[in-house]
């Protein structure tokens, strides 16, 4: 596995959904700044189970995962790109990994998977 980069977590909605057991589609204003500034980013989901997520990517506790949907015309005929980012917590703080390729949904797709439309925003 390639080395994973980690940056401090910049996710306003993290505390709202932490330990929720639900997957939420986040509104753009609750995305990390880097995603809000992207012209290609379409949607972002977050999942934070109470028991964490097993991972060999870090020795820190992986407490959640973000799934991003990005539209990139140069990837035609499969312009929808999906990546996930691990959310890890340590004594130094909470961090997000760099993008990791997904297999479900596929990393590249010709259209968004309809099952992703089933998720709503976190409760207000």
Secondary structure by P-SEA (a helix, b strand, c coil): ccbbbbccccccccccccccccccccccccccccccccccccbbbbbbcccccccccccccccbbbbbbbbbcccccccbbbbbbbbbbcccccccccbbbbcccccccccccccccccccccc
